[in-house]
Amino acid sequence: MRALFALFVCSLTALAAHAQRVAFINPGLHDETYWVSAGEAMQQAARSLGQTFEQQFAERDPVRALQLARELAARPPARRPDYVVVANEKGVLVESARILAAAGIKTFAAFSGLLPQERQAWAPRDGLPLLIGSLEPHAEEAGYLTARSLIEQGRRRRLQAPDGKLHLIAIAGDRSTPVSIARTEGMRRAVAEQPDVVLDRVGFGDFRKELAAEVATELLSAYPTARLLWTGSDQMAFGAMASARQLQREPGRQLLFSAINTSPEAMQARIRGELSALAGGHFLCGAWALVMIHDHYRGRDFKDLGLVQQQGMFMLFSKQDAGRYLARHGKGLAELDFRRYSRVLHPAQPRYRFDAQVLMR
């Protein structure tokens, strides 16, 4: 018995001596609120779980993202991370995983995983043996929830055009990122359910405020009877709002907007009524990914749950919810303890339950 206990203590000591090292190739800009928040949530999760965490920003440049992967792979073995978290923004996942695998580094896809056309040839642990799995927010849900709420409010306010229908225009992110595609599909599903709603046109803002402003000016001029404007992110909504004001169409009054994300600016816009529908919570996806990586490293594999996972991580924020969120998390997520979600630390827990409602508890 003493020998077994001594072996157990030695095992714990060895794990402590080699703290699990995780790196994140953050696809966003270093000052982009959503991606900064995502990185901060991952830092808090790593702190909770005893992981060593680092991140570097790709600045929305797929070439830079691949270069960051090469730099991590080129480090001396003692300085390499055990795992690297990669988002499949602009289709960088497969090549990043191949670069890192050549150095013996495992990868995990978070936020956006393999594209449908990539899955057969590059499946986790098969075509890409060291890509251990992926976790994505159910992005279609975000598009659906915000569009449905926007339509309901437009109907309550009687914003129908002279033809008796509600007209909606949309500004999506891009044409290639899985998250953007899924959000737009969710919006289209909500519109298709309502025979009195017309989707006039979908433009693309590449998740950028300035480009979305240009697209909004074009769409609002081309479709003057549209009173609902759905957007795939908060920054695109803010750009579209600026254009609407220049055209003398006040957000929340003459024109209703929706957005996705939980930035303080979005929450404040929701409280003021400039945003009529807002969904968010998915910035926690990277933090949830670190929980799964923590457990994998300690021998509790998640393959019994599936290597490719999507979970609902979105909630709609009312004005009251937005106020509560800012009061609780306006200065960060330091009070969130991610250990409660670990299946290693809670062996009786049969599956992962990642839920944005944790932000409101």
Buried (B, 14 or more C-beta within 10 A) or exposed (E): EEEEEEEEEEEEEEEEEEBBBBBBBBBBBEEBBBBBBBBBBBBBBBBBBEBEBBBBBBBBBBEBBBBBBBEBBEEEEEEBBBBBBBBBBBBBBBBBBBBBBEBEBBBBBBBBBBBEEBBEEBBBEEBBEBBBBBBBBBBBBBBBBBBBBBBBBBBEEEBBBEEEBBBBBBBBBBEEBBBBBBBBBBBBBBBEEBEEBBBBBBBBBBBBBEBBBBBBBEBBEEBEBBBBBBBBBBBBBBBBBBBBEEBEBEBBEEBBBBBBBBBBBBBBBBBEEBBBBBBBBBBBBBBBBBBBBBBBBBEBBBEEEEBBBBBBBBBBBBBEBBBBBBEBBEEEBEEBEBBEBBBBBEEEEEEBEBBBEBBBE
